[in-house]
Amino acid sequence: MKIKILDDSRVEAIDYGKGSRLYGSWNVLYDQALLVTLDNGVRYIANFRHNIKDKQHAGQITNVWKSKPLFDMECD
């Protein structure tokens, strides 16, 4: 299954095994994960990975939410 994120919170999913296309929507959960829900009810979750931009700040971070500018976010 390959999922392509489209504009305005829509997704297109291609099921190579069945040769079909499905559509659905995506939402961000608390800046932590991406939730994809297909129109057939199947759901997928991808967690964001938070990387510190400058490693010298690593010991100073006590609250990730208040320190957001120090992080790069990437979805795996």
Residue pairs with C-beta under 8 A, 6 or more apart in sequence:
1 13
1 14
1 15
1 16
2 13
2 14
2 16
3 11
3 12
3 13
3 14
3 36
3 44
4 11
4 12
4 13
4 14
5 11
5 26
6 12
9 25
9 26
9 27
10 23
10 24
10 25
10 26
11 23
11 24
11 25
11 26
11 36
11 38
12 21
12 22
12 23
13 21
13 22
13 23
13 24
13 36
13 38
14 20
14 21
14 22
15 21
15 22
22 38
22 39
22 40
22 42
23 38
23 39
24 36
24 37
24 38
24 39
24 40
25 36
25 37
26 34
26 35
26 36
26 37
27 34
27 35
27 37
28 34
28 35
29 35
29 45
31 48
31 65
31 68
31 73
32 47
32 48
33 45
33 46
33 47
33 48
34 45
34 46
34 48
34 75
35 43
35 44
35 45
36 43
36 44
36 45
36 46
37 43
46 75
46 76
47 75
47 76
48 73
48 74
48 75
48 76
49 73
49 74
49 75
49 76
50 64
50 71
50 72
50 73
51 71
51 72
51 73
51 74
52 58
52 61
52 70
52 71
53 70
53 71
53 72
54 70
57 67
57 70
61 67
61 70
64 71
